[in-house]
Amino acid sequence: MNITDLSVHELVEKLENKELTRKEILNAYIDRINEKEDEVKAFVTILDKEALNKLDDIQEKIDNGEIKNRLAGIPIGIKDNMCTKGIKTTCSSKMLENFVSPYDATVIEKLNEENLINLGKLNMDEFAMGGSTEHSYFKKTRNPWNLERVPGGSSGGSAAAVAAGMVPWALGSDTGGSIRQPASFCGVVGLKPTYGLVSRYGLVAFASSLDQIGPITKDVKDSAILLNIIAGHDKKDTTSVDMPKKDYVKALKNDVKGLKIGVPKEFLAEGTNKEVKEKIEEAIKIYKDLGATVEEISLDVAKYSLATYYIIACAEASSNLGRFDGIRYGYRAKDYKDLNELFKKSRSEGFGDEVKRRIILGTYVLSSGYYDAYYKKAQKVRTLVMNEFDKAFEKYDVILTPTSPTVAFKIGEKTSDPLQMYLSDICTVSVNIAGLPGISIPCGVDSNNMPIGMQLIGNKFQEETILNAAYTFEQKFKFREKYKPEFKNS
């Protein structure tokens, strides 16, 4: 038995059957990090010693009967844009290279209440801006399925660490697909919850009206378990929705009879890779065989969503990143003559190219001459996108699309052409614009053994519907039994 191949619910079962100890589980993951990190480069900060010390403390409390919860002592990885008290939170940027947070994000507090163990902070595109994890100040993370390819982004470190078996599950954040696209590229499950379901308090903001924290896991049941932990109202986050607590694990019925699925033809149009299209069509057939009703629909949001997303996201990024000025916190330039030069040099030296590109674009669309032409218009289109989805959900329970129009591309292939990189988000950004939940699950591999992801989109706060649809497909398709990362160089 390879411990690091097991899902979290499988690990818990073996703990309860006395087949494994918590120490054996944690040591297996630490050994796996030592074995694979040099190849994959998923971590910014590894907390192996701290994790072992914390486990000793947890085990003592379990033995004394003070801790009774089932997940106590299970390790987890955290994307490095979530504040962790006493531990570096860098956002993979020179700007925050040495920033140690004085407090925990709400999601981290919730993990601590369950006595989960933070095994490390995971690499990402700087300030979550990018789709390949090539825009980190520290390192380029590699895809465990093929080390010459990207793991996706911006939560590439989280997806790669789960796929490589270096953590059993991880938290990522999703602004325009940053959980789902890397999950698709790395052959794991990525869930972007409804906007407002999970607190953003302590998440370093990229675009506040789009960002959402969510799980990246080996299977759908683990996604539901982790969502149970992190979901819930938080008075420290004014966008957090106060609603009754749900048990998402109970929603996993392994039955989709009568489920109505709409497949937008626009998301399978020109630009979608032939093999991706084939696997999506095979998945549709599986759903039909399982008793779901699947129909082609028109969802005319794809062609507007990308431009709308980049205007809104960059505008909010420009505003949010204004606080990094070399004075309050973060990187400060060493040589400057006056205040203006301090601002200019600190930001020029502290931010990478992709972040600068988005700040400039965001500042432009918010400027007095262009606000109405771009930003205001984008907000109007956002309403149209929401209305289109509302109309679709009057008739359908789930909308099915590819997660990405392609499989993972080679490192360096798109860095010189940002527009090509941005097109990788074409299937995912509309979900964030409308504040909807979306999940990516693997539905096969291409001829080069690279994973292909299928996205299921639900109506607001209908996580149970997409989780059950994903779970039912997963039980039938059994991706993890058929395919494994090869850690090869093509």
FIMI-939054 format. One line per field, with one value per residue (C-alpha): x, y negated, z negated; residue number from 0. Coordinates in steps of 0.5 Angstrom, whole numbers, plus 500, padded with zeros to 3 digits. Layout:
<marpas>
c1	(X|...) $
c2	(Y|...) $
c3	(Z|...) $
seq	(NUM|...) $
</marpas>
This chain:
<marpas>
c1	(500|503|500|501|496|490|485|483|477|481|487|481|478|485|486|480|481|488|492|496|498|498|505|506|502|505|512|510|508|515|519|515|516|524|523|519|520|526|523|516|518|511|513|515|516|516|514|516|519|513|508|512|512|504|503|506|502|495|497|498|491|488|491|488|481|481|481|476|475|476|481|486|493|491|496|494|498|496|497|501|496|493|495|498|500|508|509|511|506|509|504|510|512|519|514|512|518|519|512|510|503|501|494|491|486|479|480|486|483|477|483|486|479|479|487|489|497|499|505|507|505|505|507|503|503|505|499|495|496|497|495|501|505|511|510|512|518|521|521|517|513|512|507|508|505|510|516|517|509|506|501|496|495|495|494|499|503|497|495|502|503|496|497|505|502|506|500|493|489|490|487|487|484|480|479|478|479|485|483|479|484|490|486|484|492|494|489|486|479|478|472|471|465|459|462|460|460|467|470|476|478|486|486|491|486|487|480|475|469|471|476|474|478|476|479|484|483|484|477|470|469|475|472|466|469|474|468|464|470|471|464|460|459|464|463|470|468|462|461|460|453|449|446|444|450|450|453|456|458|451|449|454|448|452|445|444|437|433|439|438|445|446|452|453|456|460|464|466|467|473|479|478|483|480|482|479|472|472|473|468|463|465|463|456|455|457|452|446|448|447|440|441|438|443|442|446|444|447|450|452|457|464|465|464|466|474|474|469|473|480|477|474|480|485|481|480|488|490|486|488|495|496|497|504|508|514|512|506|509|513|519|522|527|534|536|531|531|524|517|515|522|521|514|516|523|519|514|518|523|518|513|514|512|505|503|505|502|495|496|497|491|487|489|488|481|479|482|477|477|476|472|465|468|471|470|462|461|464|460|454|456|457|450|448|452|449|442|444|446|440|436|440|438|431|431|438|441|448|452|457|464|471|475|480|480|487|491|497|502|510|513|515|510|506|510|512|504|500|494|495|496|489|485|487|481|476|472|472|472|464|463|467|463|457|459|457|460|464|468|473|474|478|475|481|488|490|495|501|498|496|490|483|478|471|467|461|457|451|447|448|449|448|454|451|448|455|458|454|454|462|462|457|461|468|465|463|469|475|480|485|485|487|492|497|503|509|514|517|521|518) $
c2	(500|493|488|482|485|485|480|477|481|487|485|484|491|494|490|492|499|499|500|494|489|481|481|486|482|475|479|482|475|471|477|476|468|470|475|470|463|462|464|461|455|454|451|444|446|453|454|461|460|456|461|467|462|461|468|470|465|467|474|473|470|475|480|476|476|468|469|473|471|476|471|469|470|470|466|461|456|448|444|438|432|434|431|436|433|434|437|433|431|429|429|432|424|421|415|420|424|424|422|426|425|423|427|433|433|435|442|443|442|447|452|451|453|459|460|461|460|455|458|452|446|448|444|440|434|428|425|430|427|432|439|443|442|439|432|434|430|436|442|445|451|457|461|468|472|469|464|460|458|453|455|449|443|439|445|449|451|453|458|460|462|466|470|471|474|469|467|471|465|457|450|446|439|438|431|433|441|441|447|451|450|453|458|460|460|464|469|468|465|457|454|446|445|440|433|431|439|439|433|429|426|427|428|423|420|420|418|418|419|425|429|435|440|447|455|458|466|473|474|471|474|471|464|465|466|460|456|458|455|448|446|442|435|430|423|421|422|417|421|428|430|432|439|445|450|456|463|464|471|473|470|475|480|484|482|477|480|474|469|464|462|457|457|450|451|444|448|453|449|447|447|453|458|464|469|465|465|472|474|469|472|479|476|474|481|483|479|481|488|486|483|476|472|468|463|458|451|444|440|433|431|434|429|423|426|426|419|417|421|418|411|412|416|412|406|409|411|404|402|407|407|400|401|404|398|399|395|399|406|411|409|402|400|398|392|386|379|377|380|381|384|389|391|392|396|400|402|403|407|411|413|418|417|420|416|410|411|412|406|401|404|404|396|395|397|394|387|381|381|389|391|391|394|400|401|399|402|409|408|408|414|418|417|420|426|427|426|431|436|435|437|443|445|444|451|454|457|457|454|458|455|457|454|452|452|455|460|457|453|453|449|442|444|438|433|429|428|426|426|433|435|431|435|441|438|438|444|441|434|433|437|432|426|429|432|439|445|450|456|459|467|471|474|478|477|475|479|476|478|471|470|467|464|463|457|458|451|450|445|441|445|451|454|461|461|461|465|471|470|470|476|480|479|481|487|490|487|489|484|485|493|492|486|484|478|481|475|476|471|471) $
c3	(500|502|497|501|506|502|501|495|493|495|490|484|485|485|478|475|477|474|481|480|475|476|475|481|485|484|485|491|494|491|495|501|501|500|506|511|509|513|519|518|514|511|505|503|495|493|485|484|477|475|477|473|467|468|469|463|459|463|461|454|454|458|453|447|450|451|459|462|469|475|479|473|475|483|487|492|496|497|503|501|501|495|488|483|477|475|482|489|493|500|505|509|510|508|505|500|500|492|490|484|482|475|476|479|485|483|487|483|477|479|481|474|471|474|472|479|480|485|489|492|497|504|510|515|520|517|513|516|523|529|531|531|525|529|526|519|516|513|518|524|521|526|528|525|531|535|532|538|538|533|528|529|525|521|516|520|513|510|516|517|510|510|516|514|507|503|500|499|501|501|501|507|509|516|519|526|526|522|518|524|529|525|523|530|532|526|527|520|517|516|513|514|509|510|508|501|499|496|492|496|489|489|497|500|505|513|515|509|513|516|511|508|504|505|505|509|508|510|511|510|503|501|504|500|494|494|496|490|486|490|492|487|485|482|479|481|489|491|497|493|494|488|489|486|485|490|490|497|496|495|502|506|508|514|518|523|526|528|528|533|536|541|546|549|556|556|551|556|561|565|561|557|558|562|556|551|555|556|548|547|552|548|542|544|547|540|536|541|540|532|533|534|539|544|549|553|551|553|548|551|545|548|553|548|541|543|544|538|534|535|535|528|525|527|525|518|518|519|513|508|510|509|501|503|503|500|494|490|491|496|500|500|505|502|506|507|506|505|503|511|512|506|509|516|514|509|514|520|516|512|517|523|531|530|524|527|534|530|525|532|535|529|528|535|535|528|531|532|539|540|534|538|544|541|533|533|539|537|530|535|539|532|531|538|536|530|533|539|533|529|536|537|530|530|535|533|526|529|535|537|541|542|536|541|549|548|544|540|545|545|540|544|549|548|544|549|552|546|550|552|544|542|547|543|538|544|540|533|532|533|527|523|526|525|518|519|516|521|521|525|525|530|535|539|542|549|553|549|543|541|536|539|535|535|532|528|527|522|520|514|507|511|509|507|515|518|513|514|521|521|516|520|526|522|519|526|530|524|527|521|522|529|530|526|526|530|528|534|539|546) $
seq	(0|1|2|3|4|5|6|7|8|9|10|11|12|13|14|15|16|17|18|19|20|21|22|23|24|25|26|27|28|29|30|31|32|33|34|35|36|37|38|39|40|41|42|43|44|45|46|47|48|49|50|51|52|53|54|55|56|57|58|59|60|61|62|63|64|65|66|67|68|69|70|71|72|73|74|75|76|77|78|79|80|81|82|83|84|85|86|87|88|89|90|91|92|93|94|95|96|97|98|99|100|101|102|103|104|105|106|107|108|109|110|111|112|113|114|115|116|117|118|119|120|121|122|123|124|125|126|127|128|129|130|131|132|133|134|135|136|137|138|139|140|141|142|143|144|145|146|147|148|149|150|151|152|153|154|155|156|157|158|159|160|161|162|163|164|165|166|167|168|169|170|171|172|173|174|175|176|177|178|179|180|181|182|183|184|185|186|187|188|189|190|191|192|193|194|195|196|197|198|199|200|201|202|203|204|205|206|207|208|209|210|211|212|213|214|215|216|217|218|219|220|221|222|223|224|225|226|227|228|229|230|231|232|233|234|235|236|237|238|239|240|241|242|243|244|245|246|247|248|249|250|251|252|253|254|255|256|257|258|259|260|261|262|263|264|265|266|267|268|269|270|271|272|273|274|275|276|277|278|279|280|281|282|283|284|285|286|287|288|289|290|291|292|293|294|295|296|297|298|299|300|301|302|303|304|305|306|307|308|309|310|311|312|313|314|315|316|317|318|319|320|321|322|323|324|325|326|327|328|329|330|331|332|333|334|335|336|337|338|339|340|341|342|343|344|345|346|347|348|349|350|351|352|353|354|355|356|357|358|359|360|361|362|363|364|365|366|367|368|369|370|371|372|373|374|375|376|377|378|379|380|381|382|383|384|385|386|387|388|389|390|391|392|393|394|395|396|397|398|399|400|401|402|403|404|405|406|407|408|409|410|411|412|413|414|415|416|417|418|419|420|421|422|423|424|425|426|427|428|429|430|431|432|433|434|435|436|437|438|439|440|441|442|443|444|445|446|447|448|449|450|451|452|453|454|455|456|457|458|459|460|461|462|463|464|465|466|467|468|469|470|471|472|473|474|475|476|477|478|479|480|481|482|483|484|485|486|487|488|489) $
</marpas>
